[in-house]
Amino acid sequence: MNTATPPIPTTIAAVAQDHDSSRRTALKQLALACGLALSASSLSALAASFEPPTDLTRSKKTLFNTAQLALVRELGEIIIPTTDTPGAIAAGVHDFLNHFAVYCASKEEQQALLAGLNRIDDSAKKRFRTPFLSASKTQQIELLTNMEKAADGFTADDRKFFKQLKALVTFGYYTSEIGATQELAYLAIPGGYKGNFKFKQVGKAWALPQ
C-alpha cells in the first residue's frame, strides 16, 4: 500500500490555486445538490463566476429586459418568500439569475430560460386576462402549482423549466450573504472551536464554509 505523503504546496500561488479548486468543487457540488441541470461548461462557468471580476463593466450586461427582470424578481420571492428571515428579493437573487444567464448559461439554456418566462406570462394572460405580475397572489400560486404538476395545459417541458428555475433560485439564495448567514446557521472560519454541543442549540442546517 502506498502511504507516501502528497506534496505540500510551497508557494502562496500554489496554495491559492488549491483553495480555488476546492472552492469551485464545493460550488459545483452545491449546484448539483440544489437540482441544477446544467451542461458541464455552464456548471464550470457558474463556479468560476464567484471569483472577483476582471471585467468591471460586466454587471451592466443583461439578458432580461425590464419586464423580464421584474418577473424573475417576483418569481424568486414566491419560491423563497420573506418570513422571519429575508427572502429572495432581499438576497438579490434576481440579479444573480441575470448574472448567471449572461455569463454562465449556454445559448440553449438562455433560450430555454426566456421561453419559460414568456410561457408563464402568456399563460397568465390566457387564464386571468392579465400579465403574471398583475395577477393576484392566489392566481400566481395557482398557475405555478399547475406548471409544477404539468397540469391544466402545462406540459412536462414546462415542469422541467420550473424545476430548473427553482433550483437556480435556491442556489442563488444560499450562496448569497443573507442566505448563508441568516437562513442557515453560520460558523465563521477561522473561528472558535467547540467539540461537543447539542443539535438543538443550532436548530438548522449549516452553511458551507467559504
C-alpha positions as CSV (number, residue, x, y, z in Angstrom):
1,M,0.0,0.0,0.0
2,N,1.4,3.4,-1.0
3,T,1.4,5.7,2.1
4,A,3.5,8.5,0.6
5,T,2.5,11.9,1.8
6,P,1.1,14.1,-1.0
7,P,3.3,17.0,-1.9
8,I,2.6,20.2,0.1
9,P,2.3,23.4,-1.9
10,T,5.4,25.5,-1.3
11,T,4.3,28.8,-2.7
12,I,1.4,31.2,-2.0
13,A,0.3,30.8,-5.6
14,A,0.1,27.1,-5.2
15,V,-1.9,27.3,-2.0
16,A,-4.3,29.8,-3.6
17,Q,-4.7,27.5,-6.6
18,D,-5.6,24.6,-4.4
19,H,-8.1,26.8,-2.5
20,D,-9.7,28.0,-5.7
21,S,-10.0,24.4,-6.9
22,S,-11.6,23.2,-3.7
23,R,-14.0,26.2,-3.7
24,R,-15.1,25.6,-7.3
25,T,-15.6,21.9,-6.5
26,A,-17.8,22.8,-3.5
27,L,-19.9,25.3,-5.6
28,K,-20.4,22.6,-8.3
29,Q,-21.5,20.1,-5.6
30,L,-23.9,22.6,-4.1
31,A,-25.4,23.4,-7.6
32,L,-26.0,19.7,-8.1
33,A,-27.5,19.3,-4.6
34,C,-29.9,22.2,-5.5
35,G,-31.0,20.2,-8.5
36,L,-29.4,22.3,-11.2
37,A,-29.4,20.5,-14.6
38,L,-26.6,22.3,-16.4
39,S,-24.1,21.4,-19.1
40,A,-20.5,20.8,-17.8
41,S,-19.4,24.1,-19.4
42,S,-22.2,26.1,-17.8
43,L,-21.5,24.4,-14.4
44,S,-17.8,25.3,-14.6
45,A,-18.7,28.9,-15.7
46,L,-21.1,29.2,-12.7
47,A,-18.4,28.1,-10.2
48,A,-15.9,30.4,-11.8
49,S,-18.3,33.3,-11.8
50,F,-17.9,33.6,-8.0
51,E,-14.4,34.9,-8.4
52,P,-13.8,38.6,-8.3
53,P,-14.4,40.0,-11.9
54,T,-11.7,41.3,-14.1
55,D,-14.2,42.9,-16.4
56,L,-15.6,45.7,-14.2
57,T,-18.3,46.5,-16.8
58,R,-19.9,43.1,-16.7
59,S,-22.5,44.0,-14.1
60,K,-24.1,46.3,-16.7
61,K,-24.8,43.5,-19.1
62,T,-28.2,41.8,-19.0
63,L,-30.2,39.1,-20.8
64,F,-33.5,40.2,-19.3
65,N,-35.4,43.3,-20.3
66,T,-37.0,45.4,-17.6
67,A,-40.3,43.4,-17.6
68,Q,-38.5,40.1,-17.5
69,L,-36.2,41.1,-14.7
70,A,-39.3,42.2,-12.7
71,L,-40.9,38.8,-13.4
72,V,-37.8,37.0,-12.3
73,R,-37.7,39.1,-9.1
74,E,-41.3,38.2,-8.3
75,L,-40.9,34.5,-9.1
76,G,-37.9,34.3,-6.8
77,E,-39.9,35.8,-3.9
78,I,-42.7,33.4,-4.4
79,I,-40.2,30.5,-4.3
80,I,-38.4,31.8,-1.3
81,P,-40.6,34.4,0.4
82,T,-39.8,36.7,3.2
83,T,-40.8,35.1,6.5
84,D,-38.8,35.5,9.8
85,T,-35.8,35.7,7.6
86,P,-35.3,37.7,4.4
87,G,-36.5,36.3,1.1
88,A,-35.1,36.1,-2.4
89,I,-35.6,39.8,-3.2
90,A,-33.6,40.9,-0.2
91,A,-30.8,38.4,-1.2
92,G,-30.7,39.9,-4.7
93,V,-31.5,36.5,-6.3
94,H,-32.9,38.2,-9.4
95,D,-29.6,39.9,-10.0
96,F,-27.8,36.5,-9.6
97,L,-30.2,35.0,-12.1
98,N,-29.4,37.7,-14.6
99,H,-25.7,37.3,-14.0
100,F,-26.0,33.5,-14.5
101,A,-28.0,34.0,-17.7
102,V,-25.4,36.4,-19.2
103,Y,-22.1,34.8,-18.1
104,C,-22.7,31.2,-17.3
105,A,-25.6,29.8,-19.4
106,S,-25.2,28.4,-22.9
107,K,-27.2,29.8,-25.7
108,E,-29.6,26.9,-25.5
109,E,-30.1,27.5,-21.7
110,Q,-30.6,31.2,-22.3
111,Q,-33.3,30.5,-24.8
112,A,-35.0,27.9,-22.5
113,L,-35.0,30.5,-19.7
114,L,-36.5,33.2,-21.8
115,A,-39.1,30.8,-23.3
116,G,-40.1,29.6,-19.8
117,L,-40.6,33.2,-18.6
118,N,-42.7,34.0,-21.7
119,R,-44.7,30.8,-21.1
120,I,-45.6,32.0,-17.5
121,D,-46.6,35.4,-18.7
122,D,-48.6,34.2,-21.7
123,S,-50.4,31.6,-19.5
124,A,-51.4,34.3,-17.0
125,K,-52.8,36.5,-19.8
126,K,-54.7,33.5,-21.2
127,R,-56.1,32.3,-17.9
128,F,-56.6,35.5,-16.0
129,R,-56.6,38.1,-18.8
130,T,-53.7,39.9,-17.2
131,P,-49.9,39.7,-17.1
132,F,-48.5,37.5,-14.3
133,L,-47.3,40.5,-12.3
134,S,-50.8,42.0,-12.3
135,A,-52.5,38.8,-11.2
136,S,-53.5,38.2,-7.6
137,K,-51.1,36.2,-5.4
138,T,-53.7,33.4,-5.3
139,Q,-53.8,33.3,-9.1
140,Q,-50.0,33.4,-9.4
141,I,-49.5,30.4,-7.0
142,E,-52.3,28.5,-8.8
143,L,-50.6,29.0,-12.1
144,L,-47.2,28.0,-10.8
145,T,-48.6,25.0,-9.0
146,N,-50.2,23.7,-12.2
147,M,-46.9,24.3,-14.0
148,E,-45.1,22.3,-11.4
149,K,-47.6,19.4,-11.8
150,A,-47.7,19.7,-15.6
151,A,-51.5,20.1,-15.2
152,D,-54.2,22.4,-16.7
153,G,-52.5,22.7,-20.1
154,F,-48.9,22.7,-18.9
155,T,-46.5,20.1,-20.2
156,A,-43.6,18.0,-18.9
157,D,-41.3,20.6,-20.5
158,D,-43.0,23.3,-18.5
159,R,-42.5,21.3,-15.4
160,K,-38.8,20.8,-16.2
161,F,-38.3,24.5,-16.7
162,F,-40.0,25.4,-13.4
163,K,-37.9,22.8,-11.6
164,Q,-34.7,24.4,-13.1
165,L,-35.9,27.8,-12.1
166,K,-36.5,26.8,-8.5
167,A,-33.0,25.2,-8.4
168,L,-31.4,28.4,-9.7
169,V,-33.3,30.5,-7.1
170,T,-32.3,28.1,-4.3
171,F,-28.7,28.1,-5.4
172,G,-28.6,31.9,-5.8
173,Y,-30.2,32.4,-2.4
174,Y,-28.0,30.0,-0.4
175,T,-24.8,31.3,-1.9
176,S,-25.8,34.9,-1.0
177,E,-24.6,36.5,2.2
178,I,-28.2,36.6,3.5
179,G,-29.0,33.0,2.7
180,A,-25.7,31.7,4.1
181,T,-25.6,33.8,7.3
182,Q,-29.3,34.4,8.2
183,E,-31.3,31.5,6.8
184,L,-28.6,28.9,7.5
185,A,-26.6,28.6,10.7
186,Y,-23.2,30.1,10.0
187,L,-19.8,29.5,11.6
188,A,-17.1,31.9,10.5
189,I,-13.8,30.2,9.5
190,P,-11.4,30.7,11.2
191,G,-13.3,30.8,14.5
192,G,-13.6,29.3,17.9
193,Y,-13.8,25.5,18.2
194,K,-16.5,23.7,20.1
195,G,-16.0,20.0,20.1
196,N,-19.3,18.9,21.6
197,F,-22.7,20.6,21.7
198,K,-26.4,19.7,21.3
199,F,-28.0,20.0,17.9
200,K,-31.0,21.9,19.4
201,Q,-28.5,24.7,20.1
202,V,-28.2,25.1,16.3
203,G,-31.6,24.0,15.1
204,K,-30.9,24.2,11.3
205,A,-28.5,23.0,8.7
206,W,-25.1,24.6,8.5
207,A,-23.9,26.8,5.6
208,L,-20.9,25.6,3.8
209,P,-17.7,27.3,4.9
210,Q,-16.4,29.9,2.4
